[in-house]
Amino acid sequence: MPEFTYEIVKEFGVISEGSGGWAKELNLISWNGKEAKYDIRDWGPEHEKMGKGITLTAADLKALKALLDTIEL
């Protein structure tokens, strides 16, 4: 598996918590030293391990927010 680096620039918050201390979070992350993007994924305690997730640009996040605002829950 190729090596990669990441830096959590800003932690926005926890969306949900699972077993074993894992949590689905929204963060602003710089992957491999590139421009930071919004990221939703599961993280282990202390951010030492991560699960699969989705990375969004600011435009993607704005479009997602607009879409979510139209959904009645």
All heavy atoms as TSV, in Angstrom:
chain	resi	resn	atom	element	x	y	z
A	1	MET	N	N	0.848	-1.181	0.000
A	1	MET	CA	C	0.000	0.000	0.000
A	1	MET	C	C	0.890	1.240	0.000
A	1	MET	O	O	1.840	1.323	0.777
A	1	MET	CB	C	-0.902	-0.030	1.234
A	1	MET	CG	C	-1.830	1.133	1.346
A	1	MET	SD	S	-2.910	0.950	2.782
A	1	MET	CE	C	-4.449	1.170	1.977
A	2	PRO	N	N	0.599	2.222	-0.858
A	2	PRO	CA	C	1.433	3.432	-0.919
A	2	PRO	C	C	1.375	4.231	0.384
A	2	PRO	O	O	0.355	4.255	1.060
A	2	PRO	CB	C	0.828	4.232	-2.066
A	2	PRO	CG	C	-0.226	3.413	-2.681
A	2	PRO	CD	C	-0.470	2.224	-1.807
A	3	GLU	N	N	2.479	4.855	0.703
A	3	GLU	CA	C	2.549	5.709	1.890
A	3	GLU	C	C	1.795	7.022	1.631
A	3	GLU	O	O	1.805	7.528	0.520
A	3	GLU	CB	C	4.005	6.016	2.231
A	3	GLU	CG	C	4.786	4.827	2.707
A	3	GLU	CD	C	4.398	4.396	4.110
A	3	GLU	OE1	O	4.109	5.261	4.953
A	3	GLU	OE2	O	4.386	3.178	4.348
A	4	PHE	N	N	1.178	7.553	2.660
A	4	PHE	CA	C	0.520	8.851	2.560
A	4	PHE	C	C	0.608	9.544	3.905
A	4	PHE	O	O	0.863	8.907	4.926
A	4	PHE	CB	C	-0.941	8.723	2.106
A	4	PHE	CG	C	-1.825	8.028	3.091
A	4	PHE	CD1	C	-2.536	8.747	4.044
A	4	PHE	CD2	C	-1.964	6.648	3.084
A	4	PHE	CE1	C	-3.351	8.106	4.957
A	4	PHE	CE2	C	-2.774	5.998	3.990
A	4	PHE	CZ	C	-3.467	6.733	4.929
A	5	THR	N	N	0.435	10.855	3.874
A	5	THR	CA	C	0.445	11.641	5.103
A	5	THR	C	C	-0.859	12.426	5.191
A	5	THR	O	O	-1.517	12.662	4.176
A	5	THR	CB	C	1.622	12.630	5.135
A	5	THR	OG1	O	1.496	13.537	4.037
A	5	THR	CG2	C	2.950	11.893	5.045
A	6	TYR	N	N	-1.196	12.795	6.401
A	6	TYR	CA	C	-2.378	13.624	6.601
A	6	TYR	C	C	-2.173	14.510	7.823
A	6	TYR	O	O	-1.415	14.172	8.733
A	6	TYR	CB	C	-3.647	12.781	6.766
A	6	TYR	CG	C	-3.681	11.938	8.013
A	6	TYR	CD1	C	-4.255	12.421	9.190
A	6	TYR	CD2	C	-3.133	10.664	8.031
A	6	TYR	CE1	C	-4.279	11.660	10.331
A	6	TYR	CE2	C	-3.161	9.884	9.164
A	6	TYR	CZ	C	-3.745	10.388	10.318
A	6	TYR	OH	O	-3.766	9.623	11.462
A	7	GLU	N	N	-2.817	15.657	7.778
A	7	GLU	CA	C	-2.825	16.573	8.925
A	7	GLU	C	C	-4.251	17.041	9.124
A	7	GLU	O	O	-4.864	17.586	8.192
A	7	GLU	CB	C	-1.928	17.777	8.661
A	7	GLU	CG	C	-1.990	18.803	9.772
A	7	GLU	CD	C	-1.283	20.106	9.433
A	7	GLU	OE1	O	-0.730	20.244	8.332
A	7	GLU	OE2	O	-1.337	21.012	10.290
A	8	ILE	N	N	-4.780	16.802	10.311
A	8	ILE	CA	C	-6.117	17.298	10.631
A	8	ILE	C	C	-5.968	18.780	10.968
A	8	ILE	O	O	-5.408	19.142	12.002
A	8	ILE	CB	C	-6.761	16.513	11.778
A	8	ILE	CG1	C	-6.897	15.036	11.381
A	8	ILE	CG2	C	-8.119	17.107	12.139
A	8	ILE	CD1	C	-7.416	14.125	12.478
A	9	VAL	N	N	-6.442	19.627	10.068
A	9	VAL	CA	C	-6.304	21.076	10.214
A	9	VAL	C	C	-7.338	21.616	11.196
A	9	VAL	O	O	-7.049	22.485	12.010
A	9	VAL	CB	C	-6.436	21.765	8.836
A	9	VAL	CG1	C	-6.377	23.272	8.963
A	9	VAL	CG2	C	-5.361	21.260	7.878
A	10	LYS	N	N	-8.572	21.085	11.103
A	10	LYS	CA	C	-9.639	21.540	11.997
A	10	LYS	C	C	-10.620	20.399	12.221
A	10	LYS	O	O	-11.015	19.724	11.280
A	10	LYS	CB	C	-10.366	22.747	11.400
A	10	LYS	CG	C	-11.431	23.312	12.311
A	10	LYS	CD	C	-11.982	24.623	11.818
A	10	LYS	CE	C	-12.980	25.154	12.830
A	10	LYS	NZ	N	-13.506	26.444	12.443
A	11	GLU	N	N	-11.000	20.189	13.461
A	11	GLU	CA	C	-12.003	19.191	13.823
A	11	GLU	C	C	-13.333	19.917	14.027
A	11	GLU	O	O	-13.449	20.773	14.892
A	11	GLU	CB	C	-11.603	18.462	15.097
A	11	GLU	CG	C	-10.334	17.649	14.959
A	11	GLU	CD	C	-9.945	16.927	16.235
A	11	GLU	OE1	O	-10.848	16.575	17.033
A	11	GLU	OE2	O	-8.745	16.717	16.437
A	12	PHE	N	N	-14.334	19.583	13.201
A	12	PHE	CA	C	-15.639	20.225	13.325
A	12	PHE	C	C	-16.523	19.516	14.335
A	12	PHE	O	O	-17.290	20.151	15.040
A	12	PHE	CB	C	-16.340	20.289	11.967
A	12	PHE	CG	C	-15.682	21.262	11.036
A	12	PHE	CD1	C	-14.835	20.815	10.041
A	12	PHE	CD2	C	-15.892	22.623	11.168
A	12	PHE	CE1	C	-14.211	21.701	9.174
A	12	PHE	CE2	C	-15.271	23.526	10.315
A	12	PHE	CZ	C	-14.430	23.056	9.318
A	13	GLY	N	N	-16.461	18.181	14.373
A	13	GLY	CA	C	-17.259	17.482	15.359
A	13	GLY	C	C	-17.536	16.035	14.994
A	13	GLY	O	O	-17.211	15.565	13.909
A	14	VAL	N	N	-18.154	15.357	15.958
A	14	VAL	CA	C	-18.496	13.944	15.826
A	14	VAL	C	C	-19.924	13.833	15.315
A	14	VAL	O	O	-20.840	14.460	15.849
A	14	VAL	CB	C	-18.344	13.233	17.188
A	14	VAL	CG1	C	-18.852	11.804	17.116
A	14	VAL	CG2	C	-16.891	13.265	17.636
A	15	ILE	N	N	-20.115	13.025	14.269
A	15	ILE	CA	C	-21.440	12.778	13.706
A	15	ILE	C	C	-22.110	11.643	14.477
A	15	ILE	O	O	-23.290	11.723	14.812
A	15	ILE	CB	C	-21.332	12.441	12.203
A	15	ILE	CG1	C	-20.751	13.648	11.448
A	15	ILE	CG2	C	-22.688	12.021	11.638
A	15	ILE	CD1	C	-20.336	13.342	10.024
A	16	SER	N	N	-21.356	10.576	14.742
A	16	SER	CA	C	-21.878	9.448	15.526
A	16	SER	C	C	-20.706	8.703	16.138
A	16	SER	O	O	-19.566	8.834	15.692
A	16	SER	CB	C	-22.705	8.509	14.648
A	16	SER	OG	O	-21.904	7.921	13.642
A	17	GLU	N	N	-21.010	7.937	17.188
A	17	GLU	CA	C	-19.989	7.143	17.865
A	17	GLU	C	C	-20.352	5.673	17.774
A	17	GLU	O	O	-21.518	5.310	17.896
A	17	GLU	CB	C	-19.847	7.572	19.317
A	17	GLU	CG	C	-19.302	8.978	19.452
A	17	GLU	CD	C	-19.033	9.372	20.892
A	17	GLU	OE1	O	-18.760	8.477	21.717
A	17	GLU	OE2	O	-19.092	10.567	21.177
A	18	GLY	N	N	-19.342	4.844	17.539
A	18	GLY	CA	C	-19.547	3.407	17.450
A	18	GLY	C	C	-18.859	2.696	18.598
A	18	GLY	O	O	-18.417	3.308	19.569
A	19	SER	N	N	-18.728	1.391	18.453
A	19	SER	CA	C	-18.107	0.595	19.500
A	19	SER	C	C	-16.589	0.753	19.476
A	19	SER	O	O	-16.002	1.127	18.466
A	19	SER	CB	C	-18.475	-0.872	19.305
A	19	SER	OG	O	-17.989	-1.332	18.065
A	20	GLY	N	N	-15.979	0.486	20.582
A	20	GLY	CA	C	-14.522	0.523	20.660
A	20	GLY	C	C	-13.909	1.896	20.568
A	20	GLY	O	O	-12.726	2.035	20.272
A	21	GLY	N	N	-14.698	2.953	20.755
A	21	GLY	CA	C	-14.162	4.302	20.727
A	21	GLY	C	C	-14.077	4.930	19.350
A	21	GLY	O	O	-13.597	6.045	19.208
A	22	TRP	N	N	-14.511	4.216	18.300
A	22	TRP	CA	C	-14.498	4.767	16.945
A	22	TRP	C	C	-15.608	5.793	16.795
A	22	TRP	O	O	-16.679	5.667	17.396
A	22	TRP	CB	C	-14.669	3.654	15.920
A	22	TRP	CG	C	-13.412	2.870	15.709
A	22	TRP	CD1	C	-12.848	2.004	16.596
A	22	TRP	CD2	C	-12.563	2.899	14.576
A	22	TRP	NE1	N	-11.693	1.481	16.076
A	22	TRP	CE2	C	-11.497	2.014	14.829
A	22	TRP	CE3	C	-12.599	3.571	13.368
A	22	TRP	CZ2	C	-10.479	1.796	13.918
A	22	TRP	CZ3	C	-11.581	3.335	12.458
A	22	TRP	CH2	C	-10.534	2.466	12.734
A	23	ALA	N	N	-15.356	6.822	15.979
A	23	ALA	CA	C	-16.345	7.878	15.771
A	23	ALA	C	C	-16.323	8.345	14.320
A	23	ALA	O	O	-15.251	8.451	13.709
A	23	ALA	CB	C	-16.056	9.058	16.694
A	24	LYS	N	N	-17.507	8.615	13.775
A	24	LYS	CA	C	-17.622	9.215	12.439
A	24	LYS	C	C	-17.546	10.718	12.648
A	24	LYS	O	O	-18.318	11.295	13.405
A	24	LYS	CB	C	-18.943	8.829	11.792
A	24	LYS	CG	C	-19.066	9.285	10.346
A	24	LYS	CD	C	-20.353	8.834	9.703
A	24	LYS	CE	C	-20.675	7.393	9.778
A	24	LYS	NZ	N	-19.787	6.381	9.302
A	25	GLU	N	N	-16.570	11.366	11.982
A	25	GLU	CA	C	-16.295	12.783	12.224
A	25	GLU	C	C	-16.263	13.586	10.931
A	25	GLU	O	O	-15.978	13.054	9.863
A	25	GLU	CB	C	-14.924	12.947	12.887
A	25	GLU	CG	C	-14.771	12.239	14.203
A	25	GLU	CD	C	-13.385	12.417	14.802
A	25	GLU	OE1	O	-12.602	13.275	14.310
A	25	GLU	OE2	O	-13.075	11.708	15.766
A	26	LEU	N	N	-16.527	14.878	11.076
A	26	LEU	CA	C	-16.310	15.844	10.001
A	26	LEU	C	C	-15.086	16.660	10.385
A	26	LEU	O	O	-15.061	17.296	11.447
A	26	LEU	CB	C	-17.513	16.761	9.816
A	26	LEU	CG	C	-17.313	17.925	8.833
A	26	LEU	CD1	C	-17.034	17.400	7.421
A	26	LEU	CD2	C	-18.517	18.847	8.829
A	27	ASN	N	N	-14.060	16.600	9.530
A	27	ASN	CA	C	-12.811	17.319	9.769
A	27	ASN	C	C	-12.352	18.006	8.491
A	27	ASN	O	O	-12.783	17.652	7.391
A	27	ASN	CB	C	-11.708	16.351	10.217
A	27	ASN	CG	C	-12.021	15.681	11.527
A	27	ASN	OD1	O	-12.342	16.337	12.507
A	27	ASN	ND2	N	-11.932	14.366	11.561
A	28	LEU	N	N	-11.458	18.954	8.636
A	28	LEU	CA	C	-10.761	19.577	7.515
A	28	LEU	C	C	-9.356	18.970	7.522
A	28	LEU	O	O	-8.617	19.106	8.507
A	28	LEU	CB	C	-10.699	21.094	7.696
A	28	LEU	CG	C	-10.171	21.909	6.531
A	28	LEU	CD1	C	-11.072	21.755	5.313
A	28	LEU	CD2	C	-10.064	23.379	6.919
A	29	ILE	N	N	-9.004	18.245	6.433
A	29	ILE	CA	C	-7.761	17.478	6.413
A	29	ILE	C	C	-6.927	17.805	5.177
A	29	ILE	O	O	-7.451	17.897	4.070
A	29	ILE	CB	C	-8.052	15.963	6.444
A	29	ILE	CG1	C	-8.826	15.600	7.710
A	29	ILE	CG2	C	-6.768	15.156	6.354
A	29	ILE	CD1	C	-9.147	14.139	7.850
A	30	SER	N	N	-5.636	17.945	5.390
A	30	SER	CA	C	-4.680	18.082	4.297
A	30	SER	C	C	-4.076	16.706	4.057
A	30	SER	O	O	-3.446	16.130	4.949
A	30	SER	CB	C	-3.578	19.083	4.665
A	30	SER	OG	O	-2.551	19.049	3.700
A	31	TRP	N	N	-4.296	16.160	2.865
A	31	TRP	CA	C	-3.754	14.849	2.486
A	31	TRP	C	C	-2.486	15.069	1.670
A	31	TRP	O	O	-2.493	15.805	0.692
A	31	TRP	CB	C	-4.773	14.060	1.665
A	31	TRP	CG	C	-6.008	13.715	2.444
A	31	TRP	CD1	C	-7.205	14.366	2.416
A	31	TRP	CD2	C	-6.163	12.649	3.380
A	31	TRP	NE1	N	-8.096	13.771	3.266
A	31	TRP	CE2	C	-7.480	12.709	3.878
A	31	TRP	CE3	C	-5.309	11.652	3.842
A	31	TRP	CZ2	C	-7.971	11.806	4.812
A	31	TRP	CZ3	C	-5.810	10.754	4.775
A	31	TRP	CH2	C	-7.118	10.830	5.249
A	32	ASN	N	N	-1.396	14.442	2.082
A	32	ASN	CA	C	-0.114	14.503	1.367
A	32	ASN	C	C	0.353	15.940	1.111
A	32	ASN	O	O	0.898	16.250	0.056
A	32	ASN	CB	C	-0.198	13.730	0.053
A	32	ASN	CG	C	-0.422	12.257	0.287
A	32	ASN	OD1	O	0.172	11.677	1.182
A	32	ASN	ND2	N	-1.286	11.655	-0.502
A	33	GLY	N	N	0.104	16.826	2.078
A	33	GLY	CA	C	0.573	18.201	1.991
A	33	GLY	C	C	-0.205	19.087	1.038
A	33	GLY	O	O	0.192	20.219	0.789
A	34	LYS	N	N	-1.312	18.580	0.496
A	34	LYS	CA	C	-2.110	19.366	-0.453
A	34	LYS	C	C	-3.123	20.223	0.290
A	34	LYS	O	O	-3.253	20.162	1.510
A	34	LYS	CB	C	-2.810	18.427	-1.435
A	34	LYS	CG	C	-1.831	17.678	-2.310
A	34	LYS	CD	C	-2.543	16.811	-3.299
A	34	LYS	CE	C	-1.499	16.072	-4.151
A	34	LYS	NZ	N	-2.118	15.097	-5.040
A	35	GLU	N	N	-3.846	21.048	-0.484
A	35	GLU	CA	C	-4.870	21.919	0.086
A	35	GLU	C	C	-5.857	21.098	0.908
A	35	GLU	O	O	-6.303	20.031	0.478
A	35	GLU	CB	C	-5.609	22.650	-1.035
A	35	GLU	CG	C	-6.684	23.588	-0.536
A	35	GLU	CD	C	-7.411	24.291	-1.669
A	35	GLU	OE1	O	-6.986	24.177	-2.833
A	35	GLU	OE2	O	-8.422	24.947	-1.372
A	36	ALA	N	N	-6.196	21.594	2.090
A	36	ALA	CA	C	-7.110	20.885	2.988
A	36	ALA	C	C	-8.504	20.801	2.377
A	36	ALA	O	O	-8.959	21.733	1.709
A	36	ALA	CB	C	-7.154	21.586	4.337
A	37	LYS	N	N	-9.156	19.650	2.610
A	37	LYS	CA	C	-10.521	19.421	2.145
A	37	LYS	C	C	-11.350	18.897	3.298
A	37	LYS	O	O	-10.824	18.403	4.291
A	37	LYS	CB	C	-10.532	18.415	0.991
A	37	LYS	CG	C	-9.842	18.944	-0.248
A	37	LYS	CD	C	-9.961	17.968	-1.392
A	37	LYS	CE	C	-9.262	18.543	-2.631
A	37	LYS	NZ	N	-9.324	17.620	-3.753
A	38	TYR	N	N	-12.661	19.006	3.151
A	38	TYR	CA	C	-13.585	18.510	4.161
A	38	TYR	C	C	-13.648	16.993	4.038
A	38	TYR	O	O	-13.645	16.450	2.944
A	38	TYR	CB	C	-14.958	19.149	3.978
A	38	TYR	CG	C	-14.888	20.643	4.183
A	38	TYR	CD1	C	-14.651	21.484	3.100
A	38	TYR	CD2	C	-14.999	21.188	5.446
A	38	TYR	CE1	C	-14.545	22.851	3.280
A	38	TYR	CE2	C	-14.893	22.556	5.638
A	38	TYR	CZ	C	-14.668	23.385	4.549
A	38	TYR	OH	O	-14.552	24.733	4.726
A	39	ASP	N	N	-13.707	16.319	5.164
A	39	ASP	CA	C	-13.580	14.871	5.170
A	39	ASP	C	C	-14.535	14.268	6.198
A	39	ASP	O	O	-14.576	14.722	7.341
A	39	ASP	CB	C	-12.130	14.516	5.531
A	39	ASP	CG	C	-11.829	13.056	5.406
A	39	ASP	OD1	O	-11.479	12.622	4.291
A	39	ASP	OD2	O	-11.945	12.334	6.417
A	40	ILE	N	N	-15.281	13.253	5.761
A	40	ILE	CA	C	-16.172	12.508	6.655
A	40	ILE	C	C	-15.683	11.070	6.659
A	40	ILE	O	O	-15.628	10.434	5.602
A	40	ILE	CB	C	-17.639	12.563	6.180
A	40	ILE	CG1	C	-18.135	13.998	6.149
A	40	ILE	CG2	C	-18.521	11.697	7.088
A	40	ILE	CD1	C	-19.509	14.164	5.511
A	41	ARG	N	N	-15.294	10.568	7.835
A	41	ARG	CA	C	-14.852	9.173	7.931
A	41	ARG	C	C	-14.840	8.731	9.383
A	41	ARG	O	O	-14.923	9.552	10.302
A	41	ARG	CB	C	-13.482	8.963	7.289
A	41	ARG	CG	C	-12.293	9.455	8.056
A	41	ARG	CD	C	-10.969	9.186	7.325
A	41	ARG	NE	N	-10.979	9.801	6.019
A	41	ARG	CZ	C	-10.921	9.133	4.848
A	41	ARG	NH1	N	-10.809	7.833	4.838
A	41	ARG	NH2	N	-10.961	9.773	3.705
A	42	ASP	N	N	-14.719	7.418	9.571
A	42	ASP	CA	C	-14.593	6.851	10.911
A	42	ASP	C	C	-13.140	6.926	11.354
A	42	ASP	O	O	-12.220	6.657	10.562
A	42	ASP	CB	C	-15.032	5.381	10.915
A	42	ASP	CG	C	-16.533	5.227	10.719
A	42	ASP	OD1	O	-17.283	6.067	11.229
A	42	ASP	OD2	O	-16.941	4.255	10.063
A	43	TRP	N	N	-12.953	7.299	12.606
A	43	TRP	CA	C	-11.618	7.390	13.201
A	43	TRP	C	C	-11.585	6.576	14.486
A	43	TRP	O	O	-12.536	6.596	15.270
A	43	TRP	CB	C	-11.273	8.839	13.559
A	43	TRP	CG	C	-11.005	9.688	12.368
A	43	TRP	CD1	C	-11.903	10.455	11.677
A	43	TRP	CD2	C	-9.754	9.854	11.706
A	43	TRP	NE1	N	-11.283	11.085	10.635
A	43	TRP	CE2	C	-9.956	10.732	10.622
A	43	TRP	CE3	C	-8.481	9.342	11.913
A	43	TRP	CZ2	C	-8.932	11.107	9.770
A	43	TRP	CZ3	C	-7.462	9.728	11.061
A	43	TRP	CH2	C	-7.689	10.599	10.004
A	44	GLY	N	N	-10.457	5.913	14.707
A	44	GLY	CA	C	-10.237	5.226	15.968
A	44	GLY	C	C	-9.894	6.240	17.044
A	44	GLY	O	O	-9.666	7.420	16.759
A	45	PRO	N	N	-9.850	5.768	18.285
A	45	PRO	CA	C	-9.473	6.671	19.376
A	45	PRO	C	C	-8.120	7.332	19.083
A	45	PRO	O	O	-7.216	6.707	18.541
A	45	PRO	CB	C	-9.379	5.736	20.583
A	45	PRO	CG	C	-10.212	4.552	20.229
A	45	PRO	CD	C	-10.104	4.404	18.740
A	46	GLU	N	N	-7.998	8.588	19.405
A	46	GLU	CA	C	-6.764	9.370	19.233
A	46	GLU	C	C	-6.340	9.512	17.769
A	46	GLU	O	O	-5.195	9.847	17.484
A	46	GLU	CB	C	-5.609	8.759	20.044
A	46	GLU	CG	C	-5.921	8.526	21.506
A	46	GLU	CD	C	-6.322	9.790	22.248
A	46	GLU	OE1	O	-5.717	10.853	21.987
A	46	GLU	OE2	O	-7.228	9.709	23.090
A	47	HIS	N	N	-7.254	9.232	16.832
A	47	HIS	CA	C	-6.989	9.370	15.391
A	47	HIS	C	C	-5.790	8.539	14.911
A	47	HIS	O	O	-5.125	8.909	13.962
A	47	HIS	CB	C	-6.785	10.844	15.008
A	47	HIS	CG	C	-8.014	11.668	15.207
A	47	HIS	ND1	N	-7.997	12.808	15.949
A	47	HIS	CD2	C	-9.288	11.508	14.783
A	47	HIS	CE1	C	-9.219	13.322	15.974
A	47	HIS	NE2	N	-10.024	12.550	15.264
A	48	GLU	N	N	-5.521	7.403	15.573
A	48	GLU	CA	C	-4.383	6.587	15.153
A	48	GLU	C	C	-4.737	5.654	13.995
A	48	GLU	O	O	-3.850	5.211	13.276
A	48	GLU	CB	C	-3.806	5.786	16.333
A	48	GLU	CG	C	-4.576	4.521	16.702
A	48	GLU	CD	C	-5.895	4.741	17.420
A	48	GLU	OE1	O	-6.271	5.896	17.671
A	48	GLU	OE2	O	-6.566	3.747	17.714
A	49	LYS	N	N	-6.029	5.347	13.823
A	49	LYS	CA	C	-6.484	4.520	12.708
A	49	LYS	C	C	-7.700	5.183	12.079
A	49	LYS	O	O	-8.430	5.920	12.743
A	49	LYS	CB	C	-6.869	3.119	13.186
A	49	LYS	CG	C	-5.697	2.301	13.663
A	49	LYS	CD	C	-6.136	0.905	14.022
A	49	LYS	CE	C	-4.952	0.084	14.488
A	49	LYS	NZ	N	-5.365	-1.277	14.849
A	50	MET	N	N	-7.921	4.895	10.784
A	50	MET	CA	C	-9.057	5.486	10.094
A	50	MET	C	C	-9.741	4.448	9.228
A	50	MET	O	O	-9.124	3.480	8.793
A	50	MET	CB	C	-8.625	6.668	9.236
A	50	MET	CG	C	-7.762	6.288	8.047
A	50	MET	SD	S	-7.179	7.689	7.094
A	50	MET	CE	C	-5.754	8.156	8.054
A	51	GLY	N	N	-11.021	4.677	8.991
A	51	GLY	CA	C	-11.772	3.845	8.073
A	51	GLY	C	C	-11.938	4.566	6.748
A	51	GLY	O	O	-11.412	5.659	6.543
A	52	LYS	N	N	-12.683	3.925	5.848
A	52	LYS	CA	C	-12.954	4.565	4.567
A	52	LYS	C	C	-13.843	5.776	4.788
A	52	LYS	O	O	-14.645	5.816	5.715
A	52	LYS	CB	C	-13.624	3.586	3.618
A	52	LYS	CG	C	-12.707	2.472	3.181
A	52	LYS	CD	C	-13.381	1.579	2.178
A	52	LYS	CE	C	-12.421	0.480	1.738
A	52	LYS	NZ	N	-13.042	-0.415	0.777
A	53	GLY	N	N	-13.707	6.751	3.906
A	53	GLY	CA	C	-14.493	7.957	4.052
A	53	GLY	C	C	-14.696	8.654	2.730
A	53	GLY	O	O	-14.436	8.100	1.664
A	54	ILE	N	N	-15.162	9.877	2.828
A	54	ILE	CA	C	-15.408	10.707	1.650
A	54	ILE	C	C	-14.760	12.065	1.890
A	54	ILE	O	O	-14.841	12.631	2.984
A	54	ILE	CB	C	-16.920	10.844	1.369
A	54	ILE	CG1	C	-17.161	11.684	0.128
A	54	ILE	CG2	C	-17.668	11.376	2.571
A	54	ILE	CD1	C	-18.598	11.675	-0.344
A	55	THR	N	N	-14.101	12.573	0.854
A	55	THR	CA	C	-13.437	13.869	0.917
A	55	THR	C	C	-14.145	14.823	-0.036
A	55	THR	O	O	-14.436	14.467	-1.171
A	55	THR	CB	C	-11.949	13.721	0.533
A	55	THR	OG1	O	-11.345	12.798	1.441
A	55	THR	CG2	C	-11.223	15.037	0.620
A	56	LEU	N	N	-14.437	16.034	0.449
A	56	LEU	CA	C	-15.218	17.003	-0.309
A	56	LEU	C	C	-14.502	18.348	-0.395
A	56	LEU	O	O	-13.904	18.795	0.585
A	56	LEU	CB	C	-16.573	17.230	0.372
A	56	LEU	CG	C	-17.433	15.998	0.638
A	56	LEU	CD1	C	-18.521	16.318	1.646
A	56	LEU	CD2	C	-18.037	15.509	-0.656
A	57	THR	N	N	-14.603	18.998	-1.556
A	57	THR	CA	C	-14.131	20.373	-1.670
A	57	THR	C	C	-15.158	21.273	-0.982
A	57	THR	O	O	-16.271	20.830	-0.645
A	57	THR	CB	C	-13.996	20.798	-3.139
A	57	THR	OG1	O	-15.304	20.782	-3.725
A	57	THR	CG2	C	-13.047	19.896	-3.900
A	58	ALA	N	N	-14.831	22.543	-0.822
A	58	ALA	CA	C	-15.787	23.487	-0.231
A	58	ALA	C	C	-17.044	23.564	-1.101
A	58	ALA	O	O	-18.167	23.605	-0.577
A	58	ALA	CB	C	-15.151	24.861	-0.076
A	59	ALA	N	N	-16.884	23.555	-2.432
A	59	ALA	CA	C	-18.044	23.597	-3.337
A	59	ALA	C	C	-18.899	22.341	-3.184
A	59	ALA	O	O	-20.132	22.421	-3.181
A	59	ALA	CB	C	-17.579	23.749	-4.782
A	60	ASP	N	N	-18.250	21.179	-3.046
A	60	ASP	CA	C	-18.988	19.930	-2.831
A	60	ASP	C	C	-19.792	19.997	-1.531
A	60	ASP	O	O	-20.953	19.582	-1.479
A	60	ASP	CB	C	-18.041	18.728	-2.729
A	60	ASP	CG	C	-17.343	18.370	-4.015
A	60	ASP	OD1	O	-17.853	18.705	-5.106
A	60	ASP	OD2	O	-16.276	17.726	-3.930
A	61	LEU	N	N	-19.169	20.496	-0.465
A	61	LEU	CA	C	-19.828	20.568	0.831
A	61	LEU	C	C	-21.020	21.528	0.783
A	61	LEU	O	O	-22.077	21.242	1.344
A	61	LEU	CB	C	-18.837	20.982	1.918
A	61	LEU	CG	C	-19.340	20.886	3.347
A	61	LEU	CD1	C	-19.677	19.448	3.716
A	61	LEU	CD2	C	-18.306	21.443	4.314
A	62	LYS	N	N	-20.875	22.664	0.089
A	62	LYS	CA	C	-21.981	23.611	-0.063
A	62	LYS	C	C	-23.135	22.969	-0.818
A	62	LYS	O	O	-24.304	23.125	-0.449
A	62	LYS	CB	C	-21.523	24.876	-0.785
A	62	LYS	CG	C	-20.660	25.777	0.063
A	62	LYS	CD	C	-20.185	26.987	-0.726
A	62	LYS	CE	C	-19.207	27.804	0.092
A	62	LYS	NZ	N	-18.662	28.934	-0.671
A	63	ALA	N	N	-22.833	22.215	-1.880
A	63	ALA	CA	C	-23.871	21.539	-2.658
A	63	ALA	C	C	-24.556	20.469	-1.808
A	63	ALA	O	O	-25.784	20.314	-1.865
A	63	ALA	CB	C	-23.280	20.926	-3.920
A	64	LEU	N	N	-23.783	19.732	-1.021
A	64	LEU	CA	C	-24.361	18.716	-0.141
A	64	LEU	C	C	-25.268	19.363	0.894
A	64	LEU	O	O	-26.364	18.870	1.166
A	64	LEU	CB	C	-23.254	17.909	0.540
A	64	LEU	CG	C	-23.715	16.859	1.552
A	64	LEU	CD1	C	-24.624	15.822	0.895
A	64	LEU	CD2	C	-22.502	16.191	2.205
A	65	LYS	N	N	-24.829	20.479	1.474
A	65	LYS	CA	C	-25.650	21.181	2.469
A	65	LYS	C	C	-26.966	21.637	1.841
A	65	LYS	O	O	-28.031	21.467	2.432
A	65	LYS	CB	C	-24.905	22.373	3.052
A	65	LYS	CG	C	-25.707	23.110	4.120
A	65	LYS	CD	C	-24.967	24.305	4.652
A	65	LYS	CE	C	-25.712	25.021	5.753
A	65	LYS	NZ	N	-27.072	25.409	5.442
A	66	ALA	N	N	-26.910	22.203	0.636
A	66	ALA	CA	C	-28.122	22.646	-0.039
A	66	ALA	C	C	-29.057	21.468	-0.307
A	66	ALA	O	O	-30.274	21.574	-0.121
A	66	ALA	CB	C	-27.764	23.345	-1.355
A	67	LEU	N	N	-28.499	20.342	-0.712
A	67	LEU	CA	C	-29.291	19.150	-0.943
A	67	LEU	C	C	-29.941	18.640	0.340
A	67	LEU	O	O	-31.133	18.325	0.373
A	67	LEU	CB	C	-28.432	18.058	-1.581
A	67	LEU	CG	C	-29.105	16.743	-1.883
A	67	LEU	CD1	C	-30.238	16.928	-2.907
A	67	LEU	CD2	C	-28.098	15.742	-2.394
A	68	LEU	N	N	-29.161	18.599	1.404
A	68	LEU	CA	C	-29.687	18.131	2.693
A	68	LEU	C	C	-30.777	19.045	3.224
A	68	LEU	O	O	-31.726	18.586	3.869
A	68	LEU	CB	C	-28.558	18.000	3.722
A	68	LEU	CG	C	-27.553	16.875	3.479
A	68	LEU	CD1	C	-26.386	16.983	4.442
A	68	LEU	CD2	C	-28.222	15.516	3.577
A	69	ASP	N	N	-30.666	20.349	2.939
A	69	ASP	CA	C	-31.686	21.297	3.380
A	69	ASP	C	C	-33.049	21.041	2.712
A	69	ASP	O	O	-34.072	21.479	3.223
A	69	ASP	CB	C	-31.244	22.730	3.109
A	69	ASP	CG	C	-30.162	23.204	4.070
A	69	ASP	OD1	O	-29.988	22.575	5.138
A	69	ASP	OD2	O	-29.490	24.204	3.749
A	70	THR	N	N	-33.065	20.320	1.597
A	70	THR	CA	C	-34.325	20.041	0.904
A	70	THR	C	C	-34.981	18.746	1.381
A	70	THR	O	O	-36.113	18.473	1.011
A	70	THR	CB	C	-34.109	19.920	-0.626
A	70	THR	OG1	O	-33.351	18.736	-0.913
A	70	THR	CG2	C	-33.418	21.145	-1.192
A	71	ILE	N	N	-34.271	17.983	2.181
A	71	ILE	CA	C	-34.782	16.685	2.648
A	71	ILE	C	C	-35.527	16.865	3.959
A	71	ILE	O	O	-34.990	17.434	4.909
A	71	ILE	CB	C	-33.634	15.679	2.822
A	71	ILE	CG1	C	-32.945	15.426	1.493
A	71	ILE	CG2	C	-34.147	14.373	3.425
A	71	ILE	CD1	C	-31.701	14.575	1.596
A	72	GLU	N	N	-36.745	16.358	3.995
A	72	GLU	CA	C	-37.529	16.395	5.224
A	72	GLU	C	C	-37.334	15.085	5.968
A	72	GLU	O	O	-37.583	14.016	5.439
A	72	GLU	CB	C	-39.005	16.605	4.916
A	72	GLU	CG	C	-39.831	16.825	6.166
A	72	GLU	CD	C	-41.276	17.167	5.829
A	72	GLU	OE1	O	-41.518	17.805	4.804
A	72	GLU	OE2	O	-42.143	16.773	6.624
A	73	LEU	N	N	-36.849	15.189	7.192
A	73	LEU	CA	C	-36.609	13.992	8.011
A	73	LEU	C	C	-37.698	13.809	9.053
A	73	LEU	O	O	-38.284	14.703	9.528
A	73	LEU	CB	C	-35.253	14.071	8.710
A	73	LEU	CG	C	-34.052	14.177	7.775
A	73	LEU	CD1	C	-32.791	14.410	8.586
A	73	LEU	CD2	C	-33.919	12.901	6.958
